[in-house]
């Protein structure tokens, strides 16, 4: 899962581009645009699955607005609901400028 937080002090929304890359090849698999309201939060569940991926990485780029944002991932243990422990592992974002 991918969480996106509008961390700006204002009430202005932002838009971000979420690009999904294949973890095996590094190739761009696809992406989507997401709008985050001011001081808002949204989650993209099973972010790799729509692209048929079991391993991958995400690049999030702000496309409109000026507020700061935070992105983080949660990898849940188990290939399906009820499998494994269902414990979530936090995956921090890396800032690239």
LONUDO-296818 format. One line per field, with one value per residue (C-alpha): residue number from 1; chain; z, x, y. Coordinates in steps of 0.1 Angstrom, whole numbers, plus 5000, padded with zeros to 4 digits. Example, Ala and Ser with C-alpha at 12.3 -4.5 7.8 and 13.67 -1.06 7.14 Angstrom:
REM LONUDO-296818
n	1; 2
chain	A; A
w	5078; 5071
u	5123; 5137
v	4955; 4989
***
This chain:
REM LONUDO-296818
n	1; 2; 3; 4; 5; 6; 7; 8; 9; 10; 11; 12; 13; 14; 15; 16; 17; 18; 19; 20; 21; 22; 23; 24; 25; 26; 27; 28; 29; 30; 31; 32; 33; 34; 35; 36; 37; 38; 39; 40; 41; 42; 43; 44; 45; 46; 47; 48; 49; 50; 51; 52; 53; 54; 55; 56; 57; 58; 59; 60; 61; 62; 63; 64; 65; 66; 67; 68; 69; 70; 71; 72; 73; 74; 75; 76; 77; 78; 79; 80; 81; 82; 83; 84; 85; 86; 87; 88; 89; 90; 91; 92; 93; 94; 95; 96; 97
chain	A; A; A; A; A; A; A; A; A; A; A; A; A; A; A; A; A; A; A; A; A; A; A; A; A; A; A; A; A; A; A; A; A; A; A; A; A; A; A; A; A; A; A; A; A; A; A; A; A; A; A; A; A; A; A; A; A; A; A; A; A; A; A; A; A; A; A; A; A; A; A; A; A; A; A; A; A; A; A; A; A; A; A; A; A; A; A; A; A; A; A; A; A; A; A; A; A
w	5000; 4994; 5016; 5005; 5029; 5021; 5047; 5039; 5064; 5042; 5030; 4993; 4976; 4955; 4927; 4924; 4897; 4910; 4887; 4892; 4882; 4877; 4905; 4883; 4852; 4864; 4835; 4840; 4843; 4845; 4867; 4878; 4890; 4926; 4942; 4979; 4996; 5019; 5051; 5036; 5034; 5009; 5004; 4972; 4981; 4963; 4943; 4923; 4916; 4888; 4868; 4874; 4897; 4929; 4932; 4924; 4934; 4932; 4922; 4934; 4918; 4926; 4894; 4908; 4939; 4962; 4995; 5007; 5008; 5024; 5009; 5026; 5019; 5040; 5030; 5046; 5054; 5035; 4998; 5005; 5033; 5062; 5050; 5070; 5100; 5083; 5100; 5081; 5076; 5071; 5040; 5043; 5013; 4999; 4988; 4955; 4943
u	5000; 5011; 5001; 5003; 5000; 4997; 5021; 5017; 5006; 4978; 4945; 4956; 4954; 4982; 4984; 5010; 5020; 5025; 5048; 5051; 5083; 5090; 5114; 5130; 5137; 5135; 5111; 5081; 5050; 5025; 5011; 4983; 4975; 4963; 4949; 4955; 4934; 4949; 4960; 4946; 4957; 4950; 4960; 4965; 4959; 4978; 4997; 5017; 4989; 4971; 5004; 5008; 5039; 5049; 5081; 5085; 5092; 5073; 5083; 5059; 5063; 5042; 5026; 5006; 5004; 5032; 5025; 5050; 5040; 5050; 5048; 5054; 5046; 5034; 5042; 5018; 5031; 5012; 5003; 4966; 4943; 4945; 4979; 5010; 5008; 4992; 5018; 5027; 5063; 5069; 5088; 5101; 5103; 5136; 5138; 5155; 5161
v	5000; 5036; 5065; 5101; 5130; 5167; 5181; 5217; 5243; 5256; 5243; 5241; 5208; 5193; 5167; 5141; 5116; 5080; 5061; 5023; 5005; 4968; 4957; 4930; 4952; 4988; 4995; 5018; 4997; 5025; 5052; 5074; 5109; 5115; 5147; 5152; 5179; 5205; 5188; 5156; 5120; 5092; 5056; 5036; 4999; 4971; 4997; 4971; 4946; 4965; 4963; 4925; 4931; 4914; 4934; 4970; 5006; 5038; 5074; 5102; 5136; 5167; 5180; 5209; 5230; 5241; 5223; 5197; 5161; 5128; 5094; 5060; 5024; 4995; 4960; 4935; 4900; 4873; 4869; 4871; 4883; 4859; 4845; 4852; 4874; 4904; 4926; 4957; 4969; 5006; 5017; 5053; 5076; 5088; 5124; 5130; 5165
***
